[in-house]
Amino acid sequence: MARPRRPIGGARVAAVLVAAALLLTAALPGGAAQDLAGDSAALLALRAALDRGGVLPWDPAATTPCGWRGVACAQSQAGPRVVELRLPGKRLSGTIPPGTVGNLTALQKLSLRHNAIAGEIPADVGNCGELRVVSFRNNRLTGAVPGGLFSLAVLRHVDLALNRLTGGVSQEFNRLKQLDTLFLESNGFAGALPAGLYLPNLSRFNVSFNAQLTGPVPASLARMPASAFLGTGLCDAPLAACTNSTPPAPPPTPSAGEKKRKLSRWAIVGIIVGAALILLLIMGLVACLRRRRAAPAGRAAGAAANLQGGTTPITVTVARTDRDAVKQSHAPPIAPAMISEGKKLVFLGSAPERPYDLETLLRASAEVLAKGTLGTTYRATLDGGEPVLAVKRLREVHLSEREFQDKAAALGALRHDNLPRLRAYFYSKEEKLLVYDFVGAGSLSALLHDGGAEGRARLDFTARARIALAAARGVAFIHRGGAKSSHGSIKSSNIVVTAAHDGAYVSDYGVAQLAGAAELPRRDAGYHAPEVTDARAVPQSADVYSFGVVVLELLSGRAPGRAPALVLAGDADGVDLPRWVRSVVQEEWTSEVFDAAIANEPRVEGEMLRLLQLGMDCTEHHPDRRPSMAQVEARIERIVEDASRKADFSSTDGSRSASA
């Protein structure tokens, strides 16, 4: 007997038919969508091609796509149209088919960054004549930049970094007169930058880590920082001057009539004796040099012993976010004894643009940034003023050199916009160092707690939500490395905020595992999940808990150790911020939770409550009830999008009122 067929859901059939119809339409001349129905069909076709994990809950039966996640619409002369498509970090994969993005002809902002999209940038992107912002950052795109991109006259922001694009950097970019941002770093671009490249409004530019780019930097880009050209073969300002690459002239060829002369036997003996004498002379010089070098080394060792014995102290400038101070230390920032072992800095990945070694690092001016239970972090400025590095001197390490090397290599392989890059490490019997890029302007802890009410007032709700989103992206990226990949020490002092207060970096990731410290630091007790007992084995769910505490700290302006005391057993010191927040919410005094600097902000009350609920979800007592960091990232992203949209609407509405 024939088995009855299961009916296919009507919504799914509709989506498939719409996608097929759209692809057929795109193949015909003039097939670009010109209305909202066409926009909806284009979006569904794009989802069918890229959303293999089903993370986009778009309803094909909906009468409009304007309420779909990541989609924004605006009114035009022909009616409402899709003007924004923002799907960052949605785990999208596959290739973008023709007739999808290219059919969103009213699109103004396109962001598909931090996904796994492969293939080429769609050639029909040139149909989007209103496009102002396009970001394909951190995908797997290949091929060259399509010609259609250069026809977008109002384009201002192009971010194609961290892909696998090839070909040259075209002078056709000159057609984008409004362009102010062009990011092309970490691709496979080759050849020379066009000498005639000229973008009058360009303020941000980066082609670093395109190893096959060679030749001089165009004069129009000489004002850009040297970091914009790291990891390339480029030269001239702002880099080192180009050297004359003309090959030396070959030695003159002897004429055909010139005869070779044979050496006599005595001449050969004389040459051998002379060579032997020269060799003996060189050996003597080498021995003298070795004796001379041994003397300063002995003096350095004696100086180190004197320092440890408590003689002349060394002055170390201590840089803080609230004030500068000078402290006396009886040991230099990095002990000279390290040189005696003959160890060297081990660089992870490519060598730095400006080479430096351990001795150069020892001579660098060092400012203490932070002292913690795992070690002390210094800001090191090399001779000449740059580069600036963050050097962490670990306090206690119980790992063997091979174990330390493997863990450091794994940390150095992590590359993300919200993680400071680990550049190098040093391992000896006495000292263990980690060398990072120096990033950010100050820690979140300092911004919230050291600047007082005035300092917190500089952080409105939207800025705080963006900081939380940037930190969530960094932690979520670490967690994508596998079930055993975790940060291990998430707290506000390990979140470094950018100078513009619109982003952040998550520092000290994996340091607890490197240091091998099993005990939990007491000063960080308010951040640790209740189930964590070993600092070396912090599960991802415990990272989520710690991140949730940071979210509550952002919203309340209170550090975990400064929450009001609760009349609860075991909580007399008031260190449990999540329990305090829950007690206030249960008493229906939710407004008391929020920092006074943001409590009365207009229009974003709903977003504040949603972020508060997320913080409470992350700090659930049972690990199984906490969301994953990927889910946390997605939720904060929607909160930031909604808050930013309301802020834009508020500023537009205010300007209209003023003009009226």
Order of alpha helices (4+ residues) and beta strands (2+ residues): alpha-alpha-beta-beta-beta-beta-beta-beta-beta-beta-beta-beta-beta-beta-beta-beta-alpha-beta-beta-beta-alpha-beta-beta-beta-alpha-beta-beta-beta-alpha-alpha-beta-beta-alpha-alpha-alpha-alpha-alpha
